[in-house]
Amino acid sequence: MDMDGHDAKPMMVMHMTFFWGKNGYILFDMYALALVAVFVASVAVERLGSARVDSDRAGARVARTVVHAGRVGLAYLVMLAVMSFNVGVFVAALAGHAFGFMVFSSRRMEGY
């Protein structure tokens, strides 16, 4: 107990600038696994962004809506992870988006 009679809890430091270190709490406690998860989520965002459904049927419209919702949800998760201000997470997200674009979308851009 501290002087006020409350249980003393360790304070969590919130960084408001970019920092480099593995002691941040990003998505879960294991830093390397968090980096892999951010990378995979970024690749998935690019994959879902390149998905095409070429039909006007109601089922295809629902499928496009579900794919769009999944893409936006994953993109928000990646954004929240980057907002941890950890440089490693930022690099993992950037690398995941770049890799996903290279694999799934770069062929569409060849004519530009």
TIPADREN-640109 format. One record per atom (N, C-alpha, C): x, y, z. Coordinates in steps of 0.001 Angstrom, whole numbers, padded with zeros to 6 digits, always signed. Last residue first. Layout:
# TIPADREN-640109
XYZ/...
END
This chain:
# TIPADREN-640109
+000555+002382-065920/+000629+003798-065521/+002013+004337-065630/+000302-000309-066348/+000047+000573-067466/+000227+002038-067155/+000670-001580-063863/+001735-001638-064874/+001516-000672-066020/-001156-001847-061820/-000569-000520-062002/+000456-000484-063144/-001814-004457-061584/-002862-003562-062050/-002291-002195-062383/+000474-005493-060434/+000198-005793-061852/-000888-004892-062409/+000353-004792-057735/+001297-004088-058611/+001030-004362-060084/-001318-006228-055982/-001852-005083-056723/-000916-004482-057758/-000115-008459-054656/-001515-008495-055080/-001944-007377-056016/+002675-008083-054172/+002146-009399-054525/+000771-009307-055182/+002950-005352-053599/+003796-005978-054604/+003194-007299-055082/+001084-005036-051525/+000884-004339-052794/+001687-004998-053898/+002311-006647-049564/+000978-006973-050064/+000679-006292-051384/+004703-005197-049192/+004744-006577-049677/+003391-006984-050263/+003635-002757-048227/+004463-002782-049434/+004506-004190-050040/+002291-003607-045898/+001544-002957-046975/+002329-002999-048286/+004510-004663-044482/+003367-005503-044836/+002542-004911-045956/+006119-002393-044152/+006630-003534-044918/+005493-004453-045350/+004397-000875-042538/+004831-000363-043830/+005329-001499-044720/+004211-002556-040286/+003017-002187-041038/+003382-001705-042437/+006920-002646-039493/+006218-003888-039827/+004966-003594-040649/+007371+000072-038942/+008132-000570-040015/+007442-001865-040444/+005608+000396-036751/+005456+001210-037957/+006151+000548-039144/+006753-001377-034946/+005390-001628-035413/+005139-000846-036703/+009217-000074-034548/+009173-001435-035064/+007808-001795-035621/+008445+002345-033392/+009035+002349-034724/+008999+000951-035341/+005469+002984-031779/+006649+002132-031767/+007179+002041-033193/+003074+004273-031437/+004275+005084-031649/+005559+004274-031553/+000681+003140-031473/+001467+002858-030275/+002780+003635-030308/-000380+003531-033925/-000538+004624-032965/+000090+004316-031609/-000125+001073-035084/+000875+002089-035418/+000797+003244-034435/-002455-000087-034043/-001154-000627-033665/-000048+000390-033942/-004381+001442-035356/-004281+001515-033893/-002953+000961-033393/-003882+000621-038003/-003700+002019-037620/-003559+002158-036102/-004605-002061-037815/-003216-001719-038133/-002937-000277-037719/-007341-001700-037289/-006484-002384-036316/-005012-002069-036551/-008154-000430-039660/-008235+000292-038389/-007382-000373-037312/-007717-002540-041449/-006957-001304-041612/-006990-000474-040330/-009611-004385-040542/-008178-004692-040419/-007326-003440-040550/-011951-002903-041226/-011683-003319-039849/-010216-003633-039620/-011672-002671-044007/-011671-001461-043179/-011368-001813-041721/-011817-005409-044721/-010645-004599-045061/-010560-003358-044179/-014370-006116-043795/-013180-006783-043261/-011920-005987-043518/-015928-004436-045431/-015974-004282-043972/-014761-004946-043316/-015277-005504-047962/-014959-004117-047637/-014934-003896-046126/-016318-008084-047707/-014884-007906-047960/-014460-006489-047593/-019034-007432-047384/-018322-008151-046320/-016819-007993-046479/-019565-006213-049861/-019760-005471-048617/-018998-006118-047474/-019090-008278-051643/-018255-007079-051708/-018350-006270-050422/-021178-009993-050796/-019782-010430-050679/-018839-009232-050720/-023394-008468-051502/-023176-008790-050092/-021728-009202-049878/-023030-008496-054248/-023018-007213-053536/-022783-007430-052048/-023328-011179-054764/-022026-010564-055016/-021928-009218-054304/-026020-011493-054141/-025014-012220-053372/-023633-011634-053539/-027241-009979-056143/-027348-009554-054743/-026299-010248-053880/-025173-009464-059054/-026168-010200-058270/-026144-009734-056825/-023268-008423-060635/-024219-007489-060040/-025319-008204-059262/-019771-009179-060592/-021156-009585-060781/-022052-008552-060124/-016889-009623-059918/-017445-009025-061137/-018844-009552-061417/-014966-008793-057367/-016148-009624-057597/-016886-008970-058759/-011633-008714-056335/-012632-008254-057302/-013748-009276-057412/-009221-007584-054048/-010235-008586-054376/-011274-007985-055314/-007479-005715-053121/-007319-006106-054522/-008361-007135-054956/-008080-005451-050463/-008244-004290-051328/-008139-004633-052801/-007297-007878-049447/-008726-007595-049511/-009009-006388-050400/-004523-007464-049667/-005188-008562-050386/-006675-008292-050528/-004098-005309-047955/-003800-005163-049379/-004476-006257-050202/-004858-006544-045552/-005548-005333-046003/-005322-005135-047501/-002950-008585-045400/-004357-008934-045596/-005172-007727-046057/-000663-007091-044858/-000733-007844-046111/-002192-008191-046419/-001425-006192-042310/-001185-005228-043386/-001232-005903-044755/-001530-008604-040896/-002755-007810-041042/-002599-006790-042166/+001187-009316-041024/+000181-010165-041671/-001122-009394-041880/+002317-007201-039487/+002743-007452-040864/+001677-008238-041625/+001024-007594-037039/+000832-006326-037756/+001219-006501-039221/+002022-010144-036377/+000582-009934-036538/+000288-008653-037304/+004758-009596-036142/+004297-010538-037173/+002801-010337-037429/+004662-007884-033929/+005185-007411-035208/+004731-008302-036357/+003659-009634-031994/+002875-008449-032365/+003348-007901-033706/+005797-011393-031783/+004523-011892-032293/+003614-010738-032714/+007660-009652-030631/+007923-010250-031946/+006642-010777-032572/+006347-009004-028130/+006684-007997-029130/+006869-008604-030517/+003771-010106-026288/+004973-010606-026960/+005272-009739-028181/+001349-008977-025332/+002586-008759-024599/+003852-009191-025340/-000572-007446-027951/-000432-008353-026827/+000994-008237-026339/-000406-005115-029325/-001626-005903-029431/-001698-006927-028306/+001546-003584-027421/+000921-003207-028672/-000417-003930-028815/+003401-002244-025082/+002270-003172-025131/+001447-002789-026347/+006986-002078-025277/+005649-001514-025443/+004594-002603-025469/+009569-002961-025234/+008835-002973-023972/+007455-002337-024074/+011291-002794-027332/+010399-003951-027296/+009552-003997-026029/+011818+000243-029183/+011992-000626-028031/+010974-001734-028031/+011842+003488-030131/+012291+002165-030541/+012498+001347-029288/+009232+005847-030718/+010317+005302-029913/+010657+003922-030434/+007546+008842-031560/+008042+007534-031966/+009210+007118-031087/+005660+010209-028818/+006542+010366-029966/+007009+008965-030356/+004314+009568-026598/+003622+010461-027517/+004510+010848-028703/+003884+006629-024725/+004778+007472-025510/+003952+008319-026468/+002927+005922-021543/+002396+006112-022887/+003309+007083-023626/+003728+003596-019130/+004179+004811-019799/+003600+004839-021204/+001947+002540-016379/+002253+002244-017767/+002594+003554-018470/+003011+002006-013051/+002438+002903-014043/+002887+002495-015434/+002083-000593-010830/+003100-000003-011711/+002427+000858-012782/+000239+000324-007941/+000298-000400-009206/+001374+000233-010065/-000405+000011-004557/+000476+000640-005544/+000533-000249-006784/-003539+000328-003092/-002521-000593-003591/-001712+000109-004665/-003918+003066-000801/-004288+002326-002002/-003168+001382-002389/-003175+004761+001219/-003918+003573+001596/-004395+002754+000404/-001509+006773+000579/-002933+007089+000573/-003791+005899+000990/+001029+005654+000515/+000698+006543+001628/-000796+006880+001701/+000366+002285-000655/+001102+003537-000646/+000600+004422+000496/+000835-001178+000000/+000000+000000+000000/+000880+001242+000000/
END
